[in-house]
Each structure stands twice: as C-alpha cells, then as structure tokens.
Amino acid sequence: MTSVFHLAINVTDLDQARAFYGDLLGCAPGRSTGTWADFDFFGHQLSLHLGTPQPTADSGEVAGRKVPMPHFGAILDLDAWRALADRLQAAGTDWVLEPSVRFQGQPGEQWTMFLRDPFGNALEFKGVRSRAEIFAR
C-alpha cells in the first residue's frame, strides 16, 4: 500500500474553504460536519477544522525570495502543475511566489508556486517531469 499523508489545519469559514479547496484547487470533498471538512488533496487527506489558523513567518528562502514557513502543498506531474497554475492565474491569485522554474537543466529541476489560502495558510505546489526528480541531488 502506498502511504497517504494526513494534515489537519484550521480555517475560519468552511464554505469559503470549500470554494477554495474544492472549486478552485479541484480537491474532491470527503466527510464533513458543522466544524470540519475533509478533502482529497491530490491523493492525500486534508482536514479543515474551524479555528484560528497557525501563524506563518516569511522565514524560508526559495529562489532568492522569502517564503512563508510553515507551508504545505503537493508535488504534481508537470502537466497537472501547469493546469493548476493556469487555473490559479485566471482566478487572479495573489502570489507569494509566481509560477517559475528552479534548478533548470540540473538534477531536481522543478516548477514551483507559492500562495496562501483565504485564511493565511501557506501552500506550495511543485511540478516535476518525473518522480525521480523529487529527491535528485
């Protein structure tokens, strides 16, 4: 069995969370109650609970730019990453780091983009041509 990652985070509005994670990101909804909702986050379980989101600080560095820590996200095949980037661009996303390529022509070449959900939770999405690139050095 392939392992499935589970992450639970806080949001302040479940309807707004459903619009962002479900409608915009395309994550299928799972079980929910009046205080939490699960999503299939690119093959992993994301549980959104009503509460105060964890604070972040722009203390990480990617491509010479400060990025929020902590953050989470998904590594997608390049076609899926480009489709998501196009959808987010069309939605007028306020980028932390616009879609771009890193390590071009080197081992571990990847495309990346950083954004925040409506509650301030920081997300990074990476795109790779091959899963072998994920841990390439």
Secondary structure as GFF3:
##gff-version 3
##sequence-region A 1 137
A	DSSP	beta_strand	6	11	.	.	.	ID=ss1
A	DSSP	alpha_helix	14	17	.	.	.	ID=ss2
A	DSSP	pi_helix	18	24	.	.	.	ID=ss3
A	DSSP	beta_strand	28	32	.	.	.	ID=ss4
A	DSSP	beta_strand	36	41	.	.	.	ID=ss5
A	DSSP	beta_strand	44	50	.	.	.	ID=ss6
A	DSSP	beta_strand	57	62	.	.	.	ID=ss7
A	DSSP	beta_strand	65	69	.	.	.	ID=ss8
A	DSSP	beta_strand	72	77	.	.	.	ID=ss9
A	DSSP	alpha_helix	78	90	.	.	.	ID=ss10
A	DSSP	beta_strand	97	102	.	.	.	ID=ss11
A	DSSP	beta_strand	110	116	.	.	.	ID=ss12
A	DSSP	beta_strand	122	128	.	.	.	ID=ss13
A	DSSP	three_ten_helix	131	133	.	.	.	ID=ss14
###
